[in-house]
Amino acid sequence: MVKKINNNKFLGTGLKFPVGVNKVTGRFEMSSNEEDIKESIYIILMTQKGERLLLPNFGSNVNDYVFEVMDETNLTLMSNNIKTSIEMYEKRIKDLDINVVIDKNQQGKLILDIRYKIAENNLPGNVVFPFYLQEGDEDANLA
């Protein structure tokens, strides 16, 4: 009989994002396994390239698309930028697929649907990330 051991050491454990302290123990809160991967992707998306001094290429240039016209060209460029950034810095996933969808219900909002498989166990995962193209009141007339 072969006994399979579920070993998630490959998936890792890190500080929870956003960083917080457990009120009972006084220790930093941690995230592990699949949750750590999701938080890592979120950090990559939220970090502008050049923001981390010792890792100047870490992050994405997703904020470069704020105030841009979201035509097919820019949607494709944005999707490719996000995919390249995640593939470079998140090695625990494979079969990455990025789908950028314009939210029809809210002007100036995109939905980044990021789907992947966890390399160690082939389980599917996803992150849905709202991205706002314009600052301010969504009801404002931007003529």
Secondary structure, DSSP 8 states (H G I E B T S, - for coil): --------TTT-EEE-SS--B-TTT-SB-EEEHHHHHHHHHHHHHHSBTT-STT-TT-SB-GGGGTT----HHHHHHHHHHHHHHHHHH-TTEEEEEEEEEE-TTSTTEEEEEEEEEETTT--EEEEEEEEESS-S-TTS---
